[in-house]
């Protein structure tokens, strides 16, 4: 498996959106939910925001689960 995360260029975004919107989307750091909502509301364009967002892949790992049965497996015939 491999997951990914989004990095935000906070300094660049703060300069681009100004103090009023910056305060709306931050709580000492960028609040990703507030940023997403502000983009959805049209106050910040996705094009502007995308210039400050980077998707970063996390380190790959293997997940092993023991003893769980898959939903599509048939039960034993009685």
KALIN-V575739 format. One line per field, one symbol per residue. ss: DSSP state (H for helix, E for strand, L for the rest). phi: phi as a letter, one per 20 degrees, with the letter a starting at -180 (. if undefined). burial: I if it has 9 or more other ideal C-beta (glycine too) atoms within 8 Angstrom, else O. A space follows every 10 residues. Layout:
BEGIN
ss=???
phi=???
burial=???
END
This chain:
BEGIN
ss=LLLEEEEELH HHHHHHHHHH HHHHHELLLE LHHHHHHHHH LLLLLHHHHH LLEEEEELLL LLLLLLLLLL LLLLLLLL
phi=.bdbcdddef fffgffenfg fgffdccmbf egffffffff fnfcfgffff fddcecfeff bdddcdneef fefffffe
burial=OOOOOIOIII OIIIOIIOOO IIOIIIOOOI IOOIIOOIIO OOOIOOOIIO IIIOOOOOOO OOOOOOOOOO OOOOOOOO
END
